[in-house]
């Protein structure tokens, strides 16, 4: 059914926000197109609409196109329709969800009883976020306030996840979520626990990182301060071992204390005291229970140590790009019946200290979350439409070229030169802009997804316990797929789409610039075969979030679908002539 047609005329970028119903429906369509209908050649562009067939369900759907995309990440507008005997019938998001559920059941031969409830939870999350949003003009325009605004701007979440705003936990009602969710502008005090020091487990690659925690408040002599996310304390506060420790005086609940911390895009990572604290949170958000596993706590500090030399090399070669380290962890290590630290409490109260922004962001620059810059809709003053603010195509191309040269070369060098697989998806990158809104510095964060390729790092990995080293490694091909997915598909293609919304005719030129920067790196570094294949137009890996969620797999087990690449020279030449696939 896939058709090759003249590209439909593009409409202007949206000036307002969609309804929750349309946002949820469009997100579902994104997933269907990418993972089900397009791979089976069941999509077509026809007279300004996208047609997609659910082959096993026998349903034909249609939605108006605001703009087509060379990578298949089209922009939709308005409701979804289903072909009926008497014409096109509008579908509500729940009816569309039922169609998707039925199609995936027939496709897989299994049911997923959680699926519709997760979509409903995500719809509720989007509705709640839309219901009480301040106008962008009333938001902070500069400095830390503008940065935190960008962290809290993701009203709609991941465009290619079926339930990006779903959450599940005991007591995860709307009021509780609003108290702690970034899109609700949440800021709150931490719950302070004084723990007898012998029951604290911690490690640090930089004593200053633990000093940040100790500086949050005083505790009695012989005790160590353990800050806790207040929601996590509510979830774990009735654990018998914890209650017994409180009764014995081994743990003292000091209640909410100190300065407020602000929820960032990941929900469980909070910003305050010029640091980021990444807490465990026994809440399932999208695919994952947001808990720091024991190996992740120790692994963050070990990676900070192991990557000291590679990161120093990258910093010297790419001084405009920096990595935020994770140099310390601290947690509660109360012994269980077997004498070992109780896992539920060890992981549940574990927190990782990540570097703050002071001393990293250069003077005169404002850090912004790249996901907020790249959002389809202008939900904050960080959005690309605000940074470019009516600028013409030439300025947009200048902005794009500057951004690419901050992000692409250091991530490629980490992989090819050091065997380090970074995870630069949109929520893991901050772009620091100057007073004119131009990109001048980039910050990469979150070591949880950072992996080592064993072939290049055998000596480093031998220094680690097997239970830490194992989860820290990817083979070379898996690592390359992860880099390409995070960097090109999740990140750059979405930011490119946001720029192209402002100037639709620029899309081929923007992809051509991506190709040019990749080629520049390749020419300067011996044309690595994997990069040469990328430039030749091999299909790009895209994480299969819909199928992963349907199959109830852990996020780390997610597979990839392959997308037609817009990077090959003939594809770009064809696109420049106004032909789309």
VOGU-585870 format. One line per field, with one value per residue (C-alpha): residue number from 1; residue in three letters; chain; y, x, z negated. Coordinates in Angstrom, 2 decimals, decimal comma. Layout:
BEGIN
num NUM_...
residuo ALA_...
cadena A_...
Y Y_...
X X_...
Z Z_...
END
This chain:
BEGIN
num 1_2_3_4_5_6_7_8_9_10_11_12_13_14_15_16_17_18_19_20_21_22_23_24_25_26_27_28_29_30_31_32_33_34_35_36_37_38_39_40_41_42_43_44_45_46_47_48_49_50_51_52_53_54_55_56_57_58_59_60_61_62_63_64_65_66_67_68_69_70_71_72_73_74_75_76_77_78_79_80_81_82_83_84_85_86_87_88_89_90_91_92_93_94_95_96_97_98_99_100_101_102_103_104_105_106_107_108_109_110_111_112_113_114_115_116_117_118_119_120_121_122_123_124_125_126_127_128_129_130_131_132_133_134_135_136_137_138_139_140_141_142_143_144_145_146_147_148_149_150_151_152_153_154_155_156_157_158_159_160_161_162_163_164_165_166_167_168_169_170_171_172_173_174_175_176_177_178_179_180_181_182_183_184_185_186_187_188_189_190_191_192_193_194_195_196_197_198_199_200_201_202_203_204_205_206_207_208_209_210_211_212_213_214_215_216_217_218_219_220_221_222_223_224_225_226_227_228_229_230_231_232_233_234_235_236_237_238_239_240_241_242_243_244_245_246_247_248_249_250_251_252_253_254_255_256_257_258_259_260_261_262_263_264_265_266_267_268_269_270_271_272_273_274_275_276_277_278_279_280_281_282_283_284_285_286_287_288_289_290_291_292_293_294_295_296_297_298_299_300_301_302_303_304_305_306_307_308_309_310_311_312_313_314_315_316_317_318_319_320_321_322_323_324_325_326_327_328_329_330_331_332_333_334_335_336_337_338_339_340_341_342_343_344_345_346_347_348_349_350_351_352_353_354_355_356_357_358_359_360_361_362_363_364_365_366_367_368_369_370_371_372_373_374_375_376_377_378_379_380_381_382_383_384_385_386_387_388_389_390_391_392_393_394_395_396_397_398_399_400_401_402_403_404_405_406_407_408_409_410_411_412_413_414_415_416_417_418_419_420_421_422_423_424_425_426_427_428_429_430_431_432_433_434_435_436_437_438_439_440_441_442_443_444_445_446_447_448_449_450_451_452_453_454_455_456_457_458_459_460_461_462_463_464_465_466_467_468_469_470_471_472_473_474_475_476_477_478_479_480_481_482_483_484_485_486_487_488_489_490_491_492_493_494_495_496_497_498_499_500_501_502_503_504_505_506_507_508_509_510_511_512_513_514_515_516_517_518_519_520_521_522_523_524_525_526_527_528_529_530_531_532_533_534_535_536_537_538_539_540_541_542_543_544_545_546_547_548_549_550_551_552_553_554_555_556_557_558_559_560_561_562_563_564_565_566_567_568_569_570_571_572_573_574_575_576_577_578_579_580_581
residuo UNK_UNK_UNK_UNK_UNK_UNK_UNK_UNK_UNK_UNK_UNK_UNK_UNK_UNK_UNK_UNK_UNK_UNK_UNK_UNK_UNK_UNK_UNK_UNK_UNK_UNK_UNK_UNK_UNK_UNK_UNK_UNK_UNK_UNK_UNK_UNK_UNK_UNK_UNK_UNK_UNK_UNK_UNK_UNK_UNK_UNK_UNK_UNK_UNK_UNK_UNK_UNK_UNK_UNK_UNK_UNK_UNK_UNK_UNK_UNK_UNK_UNK_UNK_UNK_UNK_UNK_UNK_UNK_UNK_UNK_UNK_UNK_UNK_UNK_UNK_UNK_UNK_UNK_UNK_UNK_UNK_UNK_UNK_UNK_UNK_UNK_UNK_UNK_UNK_UNK_UNK_UNK_UNK_UNK_UNK_UNK_UNK_UNK_UNK_UNK_UNK_UNK_UNK_UNK_UNK_UNK_UNK_UNK_UNK_UNK_UNK_UNK_UNK_UNK_UNK_UNK_UNK_UNK_UNK_UNK_UNK_UNK_UNK_UNK_UNK_UNK_UNK_UNK_UNK_UNK_UNK_UNK_UNK_UNK_UNK_UNK_UNK_UNK_UNK_UNK_UNK_UNK_UNK_UNK_UNK_UNK_UNK_UNK_UNK_UNK_UNK_UNK_UNK_UNK_UNK_UNK_UNK_UNK_UNK_UNK_UNK_UNK_UNK_UNK_UNK_UNK_UNK_UNK_UNK_UNK_UNK_UNK_UNK_UNK_UNK_UNK_UNK_UNK_UNK_UNK_UNK_UNK_UNK_UNK_UNK_UNK_UNK_UNK_UNK_UNK_UNK_UNK_UNK_UNK_UNK_UNK_UNK_UNK_UNK_UNK_UNK_UNK_UNK_UNK_UNK_UNK_UNK_UNK_UNK_UNK_UNK_UNK_UNK_UNK_UNK_UNK_UNK_UNK_UNK_UNK_UNK_UNK_UNK_UNK_UNK_UNK_UNK_UNK_UNK_UNK_UNK_UNK_UNK_UNK_UNK_UNK_UNK_UNK_UNK_UNK_UNK_UNK_UNK_UNK_UNK_UNK_UNK_UNK_UNK_UNK_UNK_UNK_UNK_UNK_UNK_UNK_UNK_UNK_UNK_UNK_UNK_UNK_UNK_UNK_UNK_UNK_UNK_UNK_UNK_UNK_UNK_UNK_UNK_UNK_UNK_UNK_UNK_UNK_UNK_UNK_UNK_UNK_UNK_UNK_UNK_UNK_UNK_UNK_UNK_UNK_UNK_UNK_UNK_UNK_UNK_UNK_UNK_UNK_UNK_UNK_UNK_UNK_UNK_UNK_UNK_UNK_UNK_UNK_UNK_UNK_UNK_UNK_UNK_UNK_UNK_UNK_UNK_UNK_UNK_UNK_UNK_UNK_UNK_UNK_UNK_UNK_UNK_UNK_UNK_UNK_UNK_UNK_UNK_UNK_UNK_UNK_UNK_UNK_UNK_UNK_UNK_UNK_UNK_UNK_UNK_UNK_UNK_UNK_UNK_UNK_UNK_UNK_UNK_UNK_UNK_UNK_UNK_UNK_UNK_UNK_UNK_UNK_UNK_UNK_UNK_UNK_UNK_UNK_UNK_UNK_UNK_UNK_UNK_UNK_UNK_UNK_UNK_UNK_UNK_UNK_UNK_UNK_UNK_UNK_UNK_UNK_UNK_UNK_UNK_UNK_UNK_UNK_UNK_UNK_UNK_UNK_UNK_UNK_UNK_UNK_UNK_UNK_UNK_UNK_UNK_UNK_UNK_UNK_UNK_UNK_UNK_UNK_UNK_UNK_UNK_UNK_UNK_UNK_UNK_UNK_UNK_UNK_UNK_UNK_UNK_UNK_UNK_UNK_UNK_UNK_UNK_UNK_UNK_UNK_UNK_UNK_UNK_UNK_UNK_UNK_UNK_UNK_UNK_UNK_UNK_UNK_UNK_UNK_UNK_UNK_UNK_UNK_UNK_UNK_UNK_UNK_UNK_UNK_UNK_UNK_UNK_UNK_UNK_UNK_UNK_UNK_UNK_UNK_UNK_UNK_UNK_UNK_UNK_UNK_UNK_UNK_UNK_UNK_UNK_UNK_UNK_UNK_UNK_UNK_UNK_UNK_UNK_UNK_UNK_UNK_UNK_UNK_UNK_UNK_UNK_UNK_UNK_UNK_UNK_UNK_UNK_UNK_UNK_UNK_UNK_UNK_UNK_UNK_UNK_UNK_UNK_UNK_UNK_UNK_UNK_UNK_UNK_UNK_UNK_UNK_UNK_UNK_UNK_UNK_UNK_UNK_UNK_UNK_UNK_UNK_UNK_UNK_UNK_UNK_UNK_UNK_UNK_UNK_UNK_UNK_UNK_UNK_UNK_UNK_UNK_UNK_UNK_UNK_UNK_UNK_UNK_UNK_UNK_UNK_UNK_UNK_UNK_UNK_UNK_UNK_UNK_UNK_UNK_UNK_UNK_UNK_UNK_UNK_UNK_UNK_UNK_UNK_UNK_UNK_UNK_UNK_UNK_UNK_UNK_UNK_UNK
cadena A_A_A_A_A_A_A_A_A_A_A_A_A_A_A_A_A_A_A_A_A_A_A_A_A_A_A_A_A_A_A_A_A_A_A_A_A_A_A_A_A_A_A_A_A_A_A_A_A_A_A_A_A_A_A_A_A_A_A_A_A_A_A_A_A_A_A_A_A_A_A_A_A_A_A_A_A_A_A_A_A_A_A_A_A_A_A_A_A_A_A_A_A_A_A_A_A_A_A_A_A_A_A_A_A_A_A_A_A_A_A_A_A_A_A_A_A_A_A_A_A_A_A_A_A_A_A_A_A_A_A_A_A_A_A_A_A_A_A_A_A_A_A_A_A_A_A_A_A_A_A_A_A_A_A_A_A_A_A_A_A_A_A_A_A_A_A_A_A_A_A_A_A_A_A_A_A_A_A_A_A_A_A_A_A_A_A_A_A_A_A_A_A_A_A_A_A_A_A_A_A_A_A_A_A_A_A_A_A_A_A_A_A_A_A_A_A_A_A_A_A_A_A_A_A_A_A_A_A_A_A_A_A_A_A_A_A_A_A_A_A_A_A_A_A_A_A_A_A_A_A_A_A_A_A_A_A_A_A_A_A_A_A_A_A_A_A_A_A_A_A_A_A_A_A_A_A_A_A_A_A_A_A_A_A_A_A_A_A_A_A_A_A_A_A_A_A_A_A_A_A_A_A_A_A_A_A_A_A_A_A_A_A_A_A_A_A_A_A_A_A_A_A_A_A_A_A_A_A_A_A_A_A_A_A_A_A_A_A_A_A_A_A_A_A_A_A_A_A_A_A_A_A_A_A_A_A_A_A_A_A_A_A_A_A_A_A_A_A_A_A_A_A_A_A_A_A_A_A_A_A_A_A_A_A_A_A_A_A_A_A_A_A_A_A_A_A_A_A_A_A_A_A_A_A_A_A_A_A_A_A_A_A_A_A_A_A_A_A_A_A_A_A_A_A_A_A_A_A_A_A_A_A_A_A_A_A_A_A_A_A_A_A_A_A_A_A_A_A_A_A_A_A_A_A_A_A_A_A_A_A_A_A_A_A_A_A_A_A_A_A_A_A_A_A_A_A_A_A_A_A_A_A_A_A_A_A_A_A_A_A_A_A_A_A_A_A_A_A_A_A_A_A_A_A_A_A_A_A_A_A_A_A_A_A_A_A_A_A_A_A_A_A_A_A_A_A_A_A_A_A_A_A_A_A_A_A_A_A_A_A_A_A_A_A_A_A_A_A_A_A_A_A_A_A_A_A_A_A_A_A_A_A_A_A_A_A_A_A_A_A_A_A_A_A_A_A_A_A_A_A
Y 0,00_2,32_5,06_7,45_10,77_14,44_15,97_17,65_21,35_21,94_24,00_26,47_25,27_24,93_28,05_26,31_23,02_20,01_18,49_15,49_13,35_14,37_14,19_10,63_9,56_11,07_9,37_6,02_6,64_7,47_4,09_2,24_3,77_3,12_-0,38_-2,04_-0,46_1,02_-2,10_-4,10_-1,50_-0,53_3,27_5,87_9,64_10,75_14,29_15,75_12,73_9,71_6,43_3,44_-0,02_-2,38_-5,49_-8,13_-6,01_-5,01_-1,37_1,62_4,79_8,33_11,49_14,92_15,73_19,02_18,00_14,85_13,69_12,07_9,65_8,82_10,88_12,80_15,67_15,08_17,47_16,94_13,73_10,22_8,69_5,13_4,10_2,93_1,75_5,22_7,24_8,33_8,10_10,01_7,82_8,83_7,99_5,09_3,55_3,92_2,28_-0,65_-1,01_-1,08_-3,61_-5,88_-5,57_-6,41_-9,34_-10,79_-9,99_-11,63_-14,28_-13,05_-10,57_-7,72_-6,89_-3,87_-2,08_-0,06_0,93_2,24_4,31_5,67_6,58_8,40_10,26_11,31_12,53_14,64_16,02_17,00_18,66_20,68_21,80_24,15_25,40_29,01_31,07_31,04_34,81_34,51_32,16_33,09_34,43_33,96_32,05_29,05_29,70_29,33_26,14_24,56_25,64_23,64_20,56_20,80_21,50_17,96_17,99_15,27_13,12_10,82_11,03_7,38_5,72_4,53_5,68_8,31_9,81_6,60_5,96_3,24_2,87_2,48_5,83_7,30_9,34_12,67_14,75_12,74_12,91_16,67_17,10_15,51_15,68_18,02_19,07_20,21_22,53_20,46_21,65_20,33_19,65_16,31_13,88_13,77_10,57_10,43_6,95_5,46_5,62_1,90_1,34_3,67_2,29_4,79_5,33_8,35_9,26_12,85_13,65_16,94_15,00_13,41_16,78_18,07_15,56_16,26_19,97_19,64_19,55_18,63_15,22_13,92_12,71_9,14_9,52_10,29_12,24_10,26_12,46_10,65_11,51_12,23_10,10_7,17_7,54_7,30_4,16_2,46_3,98_0,93_-1,60_-3,68_-3,44_0,34_0,67_-1,50_0,58_3,76_2,24_1,26_4,69_3,41_5,61_8,96_10,43_14,17_14,93_17,34_19,79_22,17_23,95_22,90_20,63_20,81_17,80_17,48_15,70_12,20_12,76_11,06_13,23_16,43_19,66_21,72_22,74_23,07_19,33_16,70_13,90_10,81_8,98_5,61_5,86_2,72_4,10_2,60_5,42_4,42_1,03_1,05_0,94_3,95_2,31_2,42_-1,22_-2,06_-2,47_0,93_2,63_1,16_1,26_5,01_5,69_3,00_4,43_7,91_6,54_4,36_7,06_9,76_9,45_8,99_11,94_14,06_13,23_14,13_17,36_18,37_17,60_18,96_21,77_22,94_19,62_18,23_15,14_15,50_12,88_10,76_10,64_9,38_7,23_6,78_4,42_2,58_-0,77_-2,31_-6,03_-8,51_-11,96_-13,35_-10,60_-8,99_-5,57_-5,75_-5,30_-3,52_-0,78_-0,71_-0,08_1,81_4,50_4,58_7,92_9,01_12,43_13,96_17,03_20,36_23,06_25,64_25,57_23,57_25,96_28,79_32,36_34,09_30,85_29,42_25,63_24,22_20,67_19,56_17,70_21,00_22,72_19,90_19,49_19,41_22,14_25,28_24,35_26,60_29,54_26,95_25,86_26,30_28,72_30,99_30,63_31,50_33,92_34,53_34,21_33,27_30,06_31,20_31,79_28,44_26,64_28,47_27,39_23,77_23,58_24,93_22,40_19,42_20,25_20,34_16,95_14,64_14,56_13,88_11,09_9,44_9,84_8,24_5,19_4,81_5,94_4,71_2,04_4,11_3,96_7,18_7,51_11,01_10,91_14,14_14,00_13,33_16,45_20,09_22,75_25,99_29,00_32,50_35,73_35,45_31,90_30,22_26,89_27,43_24,43_20,99_18,88_15,11_13,37_10,12_7,33_4,71_4,13_4,50_1,20_-0,09_-2,16_-5,08_-5,37_-1,91_-1,94_-5,43_-4,14_-1,69_-4,24_-6,76_-4,32_-4,62_-7,34_-9,45_-8,34_-4,72_-5,27_-7,40_-4,79_-2,18_-3,72_-3,87_-5,71_-3,42_-3,84_-3,45_-0,40_1,13_0,55_2,30_5,26_5,64_5,30_7,76_10,27_10,26_8,85_9,84_13,09_14,78_13,71_15,16_18,43_18,60_18,16_21,09_23,31_22,06_22,98_26,59_26,26_23,10_23,52_23,20_19,55_18,10_20,73_19,98_16,27_17,15_19,04_15,96_13,96_16,60_16,56_12,75_12,74_15,35_13,16_10,07_11,74_12,91_9,52_6,87_6,28_3,68_1,00_1,44_5,17_4,54_2,26_4,97_7,46_4,91_4,94_1,68_1,56_3,27_1,46_2,80_1,48_-0,50_1,03_-0,10_-3,74_-3,74_-2,46_-4,95_-7,85_-6,57_-6,66_-4,71_-1,59_-3,04_-5,90_-3,59_-4,46_-2,22_-1,71_-0,39_2,93_4,06_6,44_10,02_10,18_8,59_11,07_9,88_10,17_13,72_14,66_13,23_15,08_18,35_17,87_17,65_13,91_11,94_8,23
X 0,00_2,99_2,74_5,24_3,52_4,22_4,76_1,58_1,73_2,87_0,85_2,37_3,75_1,04_0,31_-1,59_-1,62_-3,70_-6,40_-5,46_-7,66_-5,80_-2,36_-2,95_-4,38_-1,48_1,05_-0,63_-0,56_3,15_3,79_1,52_3,16_6,69_6,31_3,33_1,84_4,90_7,11_4,30_3,84_0,39_0,71_0,20_0,11_-2,95_-4,24_-2,92_-3,79_-1,96_-3,77_-2,77_-4,22_-4,32_-3,78_-5,13_-7,95_-8,98_-9,43_-8,38_-7,56_-7,00_-5,62_-4,86_-1,19_0,29_3,66_5,33_8,73_11,64_12,09_8,40_7,80_4,91_3,05_-0,68_-3,51_-7,09_-9,00_-8,46_-11,07_-11,99_-13,39_-17,00_-19,55_-21,10_-17,84_-15,23_-16,24_-14,37_-12,69_-12,23_-8,92_-10,49_-11,86_-8,45_-6,87_-9,28_-8,31_-4,64_-5,27_-7,17_-4,52_-1,68_-3,61_-4,06_-0,45_1,06_-1,50_-1,51_-3,54_-2,24_-4,77_-2,75_-2,55_-5,77_-5,37_-1,88_-3,19_-5,97_-3,40_-1,33_-4,42_-5,20_-1,62_-1,79_-5,20_-3,94_-0,84_-2,92_-5,49_-3,30_-0,47_0,69_1,04_4,55_4,71_4,34_7,27_10,84_12,84_16,44_18,79_18,02_14,28_14,28_16,35_13,99_11,03_12,49_12,87_9,18_7,86_7,21_3,42_2,98_6,07_7,75_6,10_6,91_5,79_2,17_1,68_4,34_2,53_1,34_2,25_1,32_2,01_0,04_-1,56_-0,55_-3,74_-3,98_-3,31_-0,23_1,13_0,56_2,56_5,67_5,38_7,58_4,78_2,85_5,79_6,49_9,05_9,18_11,37_13,12_12,35_15,43_16,43_19,25_20,73_23,19_26,36_27,06_23,86_24,84_26,32_28,04_30,89_32,35_34,83_34,79_34,36_32,70_29,72_28,96_29,58_26,60_24,38_25,91_25,39_21,63_21,06_22,48_22,05_23,00_26,54_27,07_24,42_24,59_21,98_20,07_17,69_14,73_12,23_9,06_6,87_9,27_9,16_5,38_5,66_8,24_7,48_5,60_8,34_8,75_12,55_12,38_9,71_11,75_14,88_12,93_11,64_15,21_16,54_18,81_16,88_15,41_12,69_13,41_10,52_10,55_13,42_15,70_15,42_13,03_14,18_12,61_11,40_13,20_12,01_12,80_10,46_12,75_15,83_15,57_17,55_18,62_21,65_23,50_23,33_21,09_19,93_18,68_16,38_14,73_10,99_8,84_6,54_6,23_6,49_6,12_7,89_10,01_9,87_12,05_14,27_18,04_19,14_22,12_24,40_23,28_24,17_27,66_28,02_27,45_30,44_32,57_31,83_32,72_36,11_36,67_35,72_37,86_40,54_38,19_36,07_39,18_40,29_36,88_36,79_40,19_39,18_35,63_35,80_32,25_30,75_30,86_29,61_27,91_29,49_27,76_30,48_28,63_25,82_24,37_21,71_20,25_21,87_19,77_20,54_17,78_17,22_20,28_22,54_22,98_21,61_17,89_17,51_14,15_15,50_18,99_17,61_14,51_16,41_19,42_20,29_22,96_24,62_25,11_27,23_25,43_25,64_27,75_31,30_30,23_27,97_30,05_29,25_26,58_24,95_21,55_21,14_17,92_16,64_16,93_13,61_11,87_13,62_12,52_8,93_6,34_4,45_5,73_5,24_8,01_10,25_12,95_11,12_12,93_10,24_11,16_14,90_14,64_11,75_10,65_14,12_14,42_15,76_19,39_19,37_17,64_20,33_23,04_21,43_21,17_24,77_26,02_23,95_25,11_28,77_28,28_26,58_27,60_31,44_31,98_29,39_30,99_34,46_33,32_32,16_34,90_37,91_37,01_34,34_32,01_28,33_26,68_22,90_22,27_18,52_16,54_16,14_19,85_21,18_21,20_21,98_23,42_22,43_23,85_21,90_20,89_19,57_22,40_23,84_27,25_27,73_26,21_26,02_25,46_24,06_22,83_25,38_22,65_22,52_26,26_27,90_31,37_32,29_34,32_36,66_38,07_37,68_38,61_41,22_38,80_36,03_38,33_38,64_34,92_32,85_31,00_27,57_28,54_30,54_27,87_25,09_27,68_28,59_27,24_28,83_29,99_26,90_24,40_26,29_26,29_22,53_22,00_24,16_22,45_18,98_19,51_21,52_19,87_16,37_15,28_17,23_18,35_15,41_12,99_14,88_15,22_11,43_10,87_13,15_11,44_8,05_9,20_10,63_9,23_11,24_14,44_14,01_16,26_18,91_18,81_19,35_22,10_23,85_23,62_25,22_27,93_28,91_28,97_31,11_33,48_34,03_34,50_37,06_39,06_38,97_39,68_36,14_35,00_32,96_29,87_29,86_30,41_27,36_25,34_26,31_25,41_21,84_21,48_18,18_18,21_17,33_14,28_13,32_10,06_8,28_4,78_5,76_7,94_5,05_2,64_5,01_5,57_9,31_11,74_13,02_16,52_15,08_13,46_14,09_14,41_12,49_14,37_13,52_14,32_17,25_17,17_20,98_21,80_22,76_20,11_17,36_18,39_18,60_15,13_13,74_15,22_13,21_10,02_9,34_8,57_8,22
Z 0,00_-0,47_2,15_3,65_4,25_4,63_1,23_-0,08_-0,80_-4,38_-6,81_-9,22_-12,54_-15,20_-17,20_-20,01_-21,88_-20,84_-23,01_-25,11_-22,87_-19,71_-21,36_-22,57_-19,20_-17,26_-19,52_-18,95_-15,20_-15,36_-16,96_-14,53_-11,49_-12,72_-14,12_-12,42_-9,29_-7,55_-7,93_-6,30_-3,52_-4,75_-4,58_-1,86_-1,52_0,40_0,98_-2,26_-4,40_-5,72_-5,12_-7,18_-7,24_-10,18_-8,06_-10,46_-11,77_-8,24_-9,25_-7,12_-9,05_-7,86_-9,45_-8,00_-7,50_-8,56_-7,14_-5,85_-7,02_-5,20_-8,09_-8,34_-11,50_-9,96_-11,64_-12,06_-12,73_-13,84_-14,56_-13,22_-10,93_-10,02_-6,66_-7,06_-4,45_-4,32_-4,36_-6,88_-10,54_-13,27_-15,88_-19,49_-21,11_-23,04_-19,84_-18,22_-21,26_-20,93_-17,27_-18,23_-20,99_-18,60_-15,88_-18,26_-19,70_-16,21_-15,33_-18,42_-19,37_-22,97_-24,98_-27,12_-29,82_-31,01_-27,68_-27,62_-31,26_-30,53_-27,63_-29,85_-32,51_-29,91_-28,66_-32,21_-32,63_-29,47_-30,44_-33,88_-32,46_-29,99_-32,53_-34,53_-32,34_-32,78_-29,63_-28,22_-28,50_-32,29_-32,67_-33,69_-30,76_-31,89_-34,14_-36,31_-36,17_-32,41_-32,64_-35,17_-33,06_-30,17_-32,40_-33,29_-29,80_-28,49_-28,60_-25,97_-26,45_-23,95_-20,50_-19,76_-22,97_-23,19_-26,79_-27,50_-30,48_-32,12_-35,73_-38,17_-41,87_-45,04_-45,71_-42,33_-42,08_-40,31_-43,43_-44,38_-40,86_-40,71_-43,92_-42,38_-38,57_-36,53_-34,18_-37,29_-38,14_-41,26_-43,80_-47,33_-50,35_-50,77_-53,58_-55,84_-57,60_-60,14_-59,87_-62,32_-60,25_-60,41_-58,40_-55,58_-52,34_-50,09_-47,68_-45,97_-43,27_-44,56_-48,29_-47,37_-46,05_-49,43_-51,07_-49,08_-50,89_-54,29_-53,77_-53,39_-57,16_-60,54_-62,17_-65,65_-66,24_-65,06_-62,33_-58,62_-56,68_-54,07_-52,08_-50,56_-47,85_-49,88_-47,61_-47,93_-51,69_-51,54_-49,41_-51,65_-55,05_-56,32_-55,50_-58,71_-58,80_-58,48_-61,18_-63,53_-62,85_-63,64_-66,88_-67,88_-67,02_-64,27_-61,87_-62,90_-60,70_-60,71_-58,38_-55,40_-55,82_-53,96_-50,65_-47,94_-45,14_-41,68_-39,70_-36,35_-33,21_-34,51_-37,51_-40,04_-39,39_-41,39_-41,14_-44,13_-46,19_-42,86_-42,27_-40,75_-43,03_-41,23_-43,64_-43,45_-42,92_-43,04_-40,36_-36,91_-34,40_-30,72_-30,65_-33,77_-37,52_-38,30_-40,88_-41,25_-41,21_-43,41_-40,40_-39,09_-42,36_-42,48_-38,69_-38,46_-40,71_-39,07_-35,61_-36,81_-37,87_-34,81_-32,34_-33,89_-31,21_-28,19_-29,30_-29,85_-26,31_-24,89_-26,89_-25,51_-21,91_-22,17_-24,73_-23,97_-25,09_-28,63_-30,50_-33,87_-36,13_-38,79_-41,43_-44,52_-45,87_-49,32_-50,63_-53,59_-54,42_-57,16_-57,56_-56,79_-58,25_-56,43_-57,74_-54,30_-53,50_-52,74_-48,98_-49,09_-51,34_-49,81_-46,34_-47,44_-49,33_-47,03_-45,50_-43,03_-43,16_-39,73_-39,02_-39,13_-36,48_-38,32_-37,06_-33,99_-32,09_-30,70_-31,81_-29,76_-28,56_-29,51_-29,64_-28,16_-27,93_-24,29_-24,53_-25,30_-22,39_-20,06_-21,24_-18,46_-20,33_-22,01_-25,65_-27,01_-26,21_-25,39_-22,23_-18,93_-17,74_-20,66_-20,16_-16,46_-17,08_-13,52_-11,99_-8,33_-6,77_-6,76_-10,52_-11,09_-9,09_-11,05_-14,34_-13,15_-11,95_-15,29_-17,22_-15,16_-15,68_-19,45_-19,68_-16,82_-16,88_-20,62_-20,71_-17,65_-19,15_-22,41_-20,48_-17,86_-19,91_-23,38_-22,96_-25,13_-24,21_-25,30_-25,34_-23,96_-23,60_-23,93_-27,72_-28,23_-26,52_-27,58_-25,01_-26,37_-24,28_-24,16_-24,45_-20,79_-21,28_-19,36_-20,62_-22,21_-24,53_-25,06_-28,22_-28,20_-31,26_-32,83_-33,10_-33,58_-29,82_-29,24_-28,30_-27,44_-24,38_-25,82_-22,83_-23,62_-27,39_-28,57_-31,03_-32,60_-32,91_-34,58_-37,49_-38,26_-39,94_-37,37_-38,60_-37,89_-34,70_-32,99_-32,88_-31,91_-28,54_-24,99_-22,11_-19,31_-17,08_-19,88_-21,07_-17,58_-17,23_-20,55_-19,55_-16,17_-17,65_-20,49_-18,49_-15,07_-15,47_-18,96_-19,14_-15,92_-13,74_-16,29_-16,65_-12,87_-12,62_-14,96_-12,84_-9,67_-11,14_-10,95_-7,43_-5,76_-2,55_-4,61_-5,60_-2,84_-3,55_-7,28_-6,64_-4,17_-6,97_-9,21_-6,42_-5,97_-9,66_-9,70_-6,55_-8,01_-11,04_-8,88_-6,62_-9,63_-11,39_-8,80_-7,51_-10,05_-8,22_-10,38_-9,68_-5,97_-5,97_-7,70_-4,99_-2,31_-3,62_-5,55_-7,47_-10,85_-14,10_-15,94_-19,35_-19,20_-22,18_-21,18_-20,66_-23,77_-25,85_-24,29_-24,98_-28,54_-28,14_-30,27_-28,58_-28,31_-26,22_-23,67_-20,04_-17,01_-13,82_-10,81_-9,18_-5,66_-6,00_-4,72_-4,69_-1,32_1,38_3,84_1,22_0,39_4,06_4,65_1,62_2,83_6,04_3,98_4,10_0,95_0,30
END
